[in-house]
Amino acid sequence: MAKNRLSEIISRDETELLSEWTRVQKEALAGRNLSEAQLTADSRALLASIREATLNSATPDVRSPEWAPARAVLSDLSRARAIAGFNPRETATFVFSLKQPLFARIYRELEHDPKGLADATWTATTVLDSLGLYTTEVYQTSREEIISRQQHELLELSTPVVELWTGILALPLIGTLDSSRTQIVMQNLLEAIVSKSATIAIMDITGVPTVDTLVAQHLLKTVAAARLMGAECIISGIRPQIAQTIIHLGVDLGNVITKATLADAFQVALKRVGLTVAKV
């Protein structure tokens, strides 16, 4: 009965509900540049799906099949707002702001029927709270996906492979070198070695703040992988403090050529391919 009454109220007062609901949303999100047409379309779609679900569903559980249209509306809206930079409160406001105009109509309709008023209010509260929580869950998942993608893109951007000369590549490293980033560094370098037919690769660690045993191992793995592809590696950017750290840690760089600056490493690379730099 409460579900049917809620559906009747939405059906009868849908136009007024929609108008008041969108007004409340715009007031709550006054600082946001919202598309009024999109806001109205989303609100109308959710209101219609709530009306149908409360009429046809045997339970107010929004996870049931009857609530699939409502979940679809909220999923699209949550993802769009996550991409647009809305915070969780602003996103959940879309659902929770419906309480004010809807509860006012429930009270006006059932003020002389205490039990009916309590049942309808409880049903509406259960439904809107569940939909609001679902909205927050989808928003959080979307934000995590966006952050993960951005982190991967930043890693890609922070490991560029530059062709200094025909057959000579440079890989400037900036920031901490961990296992996940080493994998990206190795992949980018090996792909560049193949595509450029390079024979020498210079890894410049001037921008790496600290070099410990783990970082050194990552560098050696990259060097070994490049050698398997037929390219020789030179490590540049060995500052005095880094040299001391490597010695204190007892790290053996083997027969890897190391230089203090990228310019020194480039000169060595040119000699290896039979070229030299001279003043004109």
Secondary structure, DSSP 4 states (H G I P E B T S, - for coil): -HHHHHHHHHHHTHHHHHHHHHHHHHHHTTTS---HHHHHHHHHHHHHHHHHHHHH-SS--TTSGGGHHHHHHHHHHHHHHHHHT--HHHHHHHHHTTHHHHHHHHHHHHTT-HHHHHHHHHHHHHHHHHHHHHHHHHHHHHHHHHHHHHHHHHHHHTS--EEEETTEEEEEEES---HHHHHHHHHHHHHHHHHHT-SEEEEEEEE-S---HHHHHHHHHHHHHHHHTT-EEEEE---HHHHHHHHHHT---TT-EEESSHHHHHHHHHHHTT------
